[in-house]
Amino acid sequence: MDIAFRPITRDDFPLIGTWFAEPLVSWWWADDPTLSAVETEYGPVVAGTDPTEVFIVVVNGDAKGLIQRYRFDDEPSYAQELAPAVTVPAQAMSIDYLLADAGSRGKGLGTAMVGTFVERLWADHPDCPCLIVPVHADNRASWRALERCGFTRIAECELEPDNPDHTRHHVIYRLDRPTRDATRALNR
């Protein structure tokens, strides 16, 4: 399986809107799927005025989902919301992801997508000490993918949900940057 990530462009906005309208995606992301709303949300990313990095996940040549990464230093209000439950170190990052292709779910693609993306993140951001990823507690598929990629649950807390129909109950996962010795052992 060949997994690649390419930065989003405005040409992707109609596709992203279609994904946001997909029932399971809309259940967890609850983003407005209209083209104008996608432009409002992701136009600044494409223009370079929002430091969030957003990518289309391409699997064997086909667009299958979206994944993004951002520094908590660029989102101080989010870091403050997490502060009662976890300490967010300087330069720590987080990721959000969605697998839009319903036919690809439940087959390990989400885990492969996250794992491959995390490896790229470590290479692209050598100053990032760890990843901290809050996930709604009911989104078992999402947090299980994180666990399969080596993330550890470090806390549970109440956070504002992406979907107003959800409870505030979230679980928080952390993955520390591998040490050189651990990386060397994995590559043997």
MIDOPA-991000 format. One record per residue (C-alpha): x, y, z. Coordinates in steps of 0.2 Angstrom, whole numbers, always signed. Layout:
N
PT      x      y      z
PT      X      Y      Z
...
END
This chain:
188
PT      x      y      z
PT     +0     +0     +0
PT     +7    +17     -5
PT     +2    +31     +6
PT     +7    +49     +2
PT     +2    +66     +8
PT     +0    +81     -3
PT     -4    +99     +4
PT    -22   +104     +0
PT    -26   +117    -14
PT    -42   +126    -17
PT    -45   +113    -31
PT    -48   +101    -16
PT    -62   +111     -8
PT    -76   +103    -17
PT    -70    +86    -13
PT    -67    +91     +5
PT    -85    +97     +6
PT    -91    +81     -1
PT    -81    +72    +13
PT    -89    +83    +26
PT   -106    +78    +20
PT   -102    +60    +22
PT   -113    +53    +37
PT    -99    +46    +48
PT    -87    +61    +44
PT   -100    +73    +48
PT   -104    +64    +64
PT    -87    +67    +71
PT    -81    +83    +62
PT    -98    +92    +60
PT    -90   +105    +48
PT   -101   +114    +36
PT    -99   +105    +19
PT   -103   +120     +8
PT    -90   +127     -3
PT    -90   +144     +5
PT    -88   +136    +22
PT    -73   +125    +16
PT    -65   +141     +9
PT    -67   +150    +25
PT    -60   +136    +35
PT    -46   +131    +23
PT    -43   +146    +12
PT    -31   +154    +25
PT    -21   +137    +26
PT    -19   +137     +7
PT    -14   +156     +7
PT     -1   +153    +21
PT     -9   +164    +34
PT    -14   +149    +45
PT     +0   +139    +51
PT    -10   +123    +51
PT     -3   +110    +39
PT    -17   +101    +30
PT    -15    +87    +18
PT    -25    +75     +7
PT    -21    +57    +10
PT    -18    +48     -6
PT    -18    +29     -6
PT    -12    +20    -21
PT    -16    +36    -31
PT    -33    +39    -24
PT    -38    +53    -12
PT    -45    +44     +3
PT    -45    +57    +17
PT    -38    +72    +26
PT    -25    +74    +39
PT    -18    +90    +47
PT     -5    +94    +60
PT     -3   +110    +71
PT     +7   +116    +85
PT     -2   +120   +102
PT     +9   +136   +102
PT     -1   +142    +87
PT    -17   +137    +96
PT    -15   +144   +114
PT    -33   +144   +118
PT    -34   +125   +114
PT    -18   +122   +125
PT    -27   +131   +139
PT    -42   +121   +137
PT    -32   +105   +139
PT    -22   +112   +154
PT    -32   +105   +168
PT    -29    +88   +161
PT    -12    +88   +154
PT     +4    +98   +152
PT     +7   +103   +134
PT    +26   +106   +132
PT    +33   +120   +121
PT    +33   +114   +102
PT    +21   +100   +105
PT    +10    +96    +91
PT     -7    +88    +87
PT    -15    +79    +73
PT    -33    +77    +66
PT    -38    +65    +53
PT    -53    +58    +44
PT    -54    +43    +32
PT    -68    +49    +20
PT    -69    +33    +10
PT    -82    +22    +19
PT    -76     +7     +9
PT    -59     +9    +16
PT    -64     +9    +35
PT    -61     -5    +46
PT    -47    -12    +36
PT    -32     -4    +45
PT    -30    +10    +33
PT    -33    +23    +46
PT    -19    +16    +57
PT     -7    +15    +42
PT    -12    +33    +38
PT     -9    +39    +55
PT     +7    +29    +57
PT    +15    +35    +41
PT    +10    +53    +44
PT    +18    +53    +62
PT    +34    +47    +54
PT    +34    +61    +42
PT    +30    +73    +56
PT    +45    +68    +66
PT    +56    +71    +50
PT    +48    +87    +45
PT    +47    +95    +63
PT    +63    +89    +72
PT    +59   +101    +87
PT    +43    +93    +91
PT    +45    +83   +107
PT    +28    +74   +107
PT    +11    +73   +100
PT     -5    +76   +110
PT    -21    +71   +103
PT    -38    +73   +111
PT    -52    +62   +104
PT    -70    +61   +108
PT    -72    +46   +120
PT    -85    +38   +110
PT    -74    +38    +94
PT    -67    +21    +97
PT    -60    +18    +80
PT    -50    +34    +81
PT    -42    +31    +98
PT    -39    +13    +94
PT    -29    +18    +78
PT    -19    +30    +89
PT    -16    +15   +101
PT    -10     +4    +87
PT     +2    +18    +82
PT    +10    +18    +99
PT     +0    +32   +107
PT     -4    +31   +126
PT    -19    +37   +134
PT    -14    +49   +147
PT    -30    +58   +153
PT    -48    +60   +151
PT    -57    +76   +152
PT    -71    +87   +147
PT    -68    +97   +131
PT    -80   +106   +119
PT    -85    +93   +106
PT    -84    +96    +88
PT   -102    +90    +86
PT   -114    +99    +98
PT   -124    +83    +99
PT   -110    +74   +108
PT   -105    +74   +126
PT    -90    +83   +132
PT    -81    +67   +137
PT    -64    +66   +128
PT    -48    +55   +130
PT    -31    +62   +127
PT    -17    +52   +119
PT     +2    +56   +119
PT    +16    +49   +109
PT    +34    +55   +113
PT    +47    +57    +99
PT    +57    +41    +98
PT    +74    +42   +104
PT    +89    +38    +92
PT    +92    +21   +101
PT    +73    +16    +99
PT    +73    +21    +81
PT    +89    +12    +78
PT    +81     -4    +86
PT    +65     -3    +76
PT    +75     -2    +60
PT    +85    -18    +63
END
